[in-house]
Structure formats: structure tokens, C-alpha cells
Amino acid sequence: MDGSTRTTNMEKRRQRILSAARTTLAREGVDGLTVRKLASEAGITVPTIYNLIGNKDDLLRRLLEELVARAEQALAEVEEDDPIEATARVVGSLATLFAQDEDFSRAALRAGQQLERSGNSSNDALRIWQRSAQVAKQICTDAAEAGLLKGECDPARIGERAYDSYRIAAIDWLDGVIDVAEFERNALIGFYLCLAADAVPRFRRALMSRIGEVDFDVDANPVKTRRGRTVRGTAT
């Protein structure tokens, strides 16, 4: 077997391990993911996992990196001059990312929390939030430069508070307190209210109108979660 074939086979086994790890992590959570159980799920020996990936923390880090890469790609694709629409795109991108595989997304973020607690984090968990905070500040700065804010407050500080609103909503979603649709709603309304606090009259009217639309859409369109619980509909 030549070197190229050996490398290809190793990568196939590595991807099989990571695929099984995603499934196990989503199904059983961080505590349920063990190297021995993963070896059984993937049909690969325990030493092979250690050789190709590493220990459990290494596995968690690889899975978290995957989610972070998806989030950074989604946020990088947000290009919108209007701050109201830019906010909707940012929050909507994260909501879509989470909704694509809620169980895995929650589990991967939980993995990041565990890595942080154990002191083995490479700050990957923080990168999602750091990038989100940068985008929030940029939206507020752009609004100020466009003359949409009165200038009574530093737009960067408004951005920090706006970021806090959807970080809190994301944590509530992560803890299972709210559905992903409510995450989108709460994050949007919180962000818009932060902008409205320093908005010039015409921009404030536009923000309050959008908030009313979000509330109306949510109240008028309840949806069912997989657990059968009625939650609010997706904001637009």
C-alpha cells in the first residue's frame, strides 16, 4: 500500500470516528460520549481512535471546531447596509445554524463549556460569541455613520448591549428554556430595542414597526417542537 492510499484510508477512518462522535454526542450528551463506546459505534478499535484523533477532550474539540467553522461561515456571509435587515440576517443565520441540527449544536456548545471548565479549551467556544459581538458592534457603528443614531451613546456600547441580548437568548436556547424560534424572536427584539434607545425619530419608528411585525408573526404562527410542545413561530 503506497503512502497516498494509506493517507486516504486514515482520513476515511477519521471521518467515520467523527461521524459516530456527532451522533453519540447529540444522542447522549457530553457525559455519554466515551472513547470505548465510540469505538463500538464506529467499528474501530480504541487504539485507532487515540492514534487518529486523541482522547475524549480532543474529540470534543474537533466537534466544537466544526460548529464554530459553520457559525463563522454563516456570519461572514452577512452583507447588508440597512441595520434592521443586517440584524435580521445575523440573528437568522445563527437560528438557521442551530435549527439544522439542534441536538448536535447544543451538544457541541456543551462540549465547549466542559473544555473551558477543565482548562483544556482552545477558546473555540468563545469564537462564536466573539465573532457575533464584532458583528453587533459593526451594525451599530454603521447605523451611527449613516446618521440613524443621535450620538448620545457610543455605538460600540450599544453594540455590546445588543450582543448581550442575543447571547442571553442563545443561552436560554442552549439550556432548553426556549425553542430556536423564540431564540430568534428574543434576540431580534432585544437588538432592535438597543438600537431604538439612541435612534433618530424616523429610524426609531422603523425599528418599532419591525418589532411589532416580529411580535405579530410569532403570536400568529405557533409551531410544534419535536417534543410536541407549542412554541412561538419563527420571526421574520
C-alpha positions, 0 to 999 in steps of 0.5 A: 500500500503506497503512502497516498492510499494509506493517507486516504484510508486514515482520513476515511477512518477519521471521518467515520470516528467523527461521524459516530462522535456527532451522533453519540454526542447529540444522542447522549450528551457530553457525559455519554460520549466515551472513547470505548463506546465510540469505538463500538459505534464506529467499528474501530478499535480504541487504539485507532481512535487515540492514534487518529484523533486523541482522547475524549477532550480532543474529540470534543474539540474537533466537534466544537471546531466544526460548529464554530467553522459553520457559525463563522461561515454563516456570519461572514456571509452577512452583507447588508447596509440597512441595520434592521435587515443586517440584524435580521440576517445575523440573528437568522443565520445563527437560528438557521445554524442551530435549527439544522441540527439542534441536538448536535449544536447544543451538544457541541456548545456543551462540549465547549463549556466542559473544555473551558471548565477543565482548562483544556479549551482552545477558546473555540467556544468563545469564537462564536460569541466573539465573532457575533459581538464584532458583528453587533458592534459593526451594525451599530457603528454603521447605523451611527455613520449613516446618521440613524443614531443621535450620538448620545451613546457610543455605538460600540456600547450599544453594540455590546448591549445588543450582543448581550441580548442575543447571547442571553437568548442563545443561552436560554436556547442552549439550556432548553428554556426556549425553542430556536424560534423564540431564540430568534424572536428574543434576540431580534427584539432585544437588538432592535430595542438597543438600537431604538434607545439612541435612534433618530425619530424616523429610524426609531419608528422603523425599528418599532414597526419591525418589532411589532411585525416580529411580535405579530408573526410569532403570536400568529404562527405557533409551531410544534417542537419535536417534543410536541410542545407549542412554541412561538413561530419563527420571526421574520 
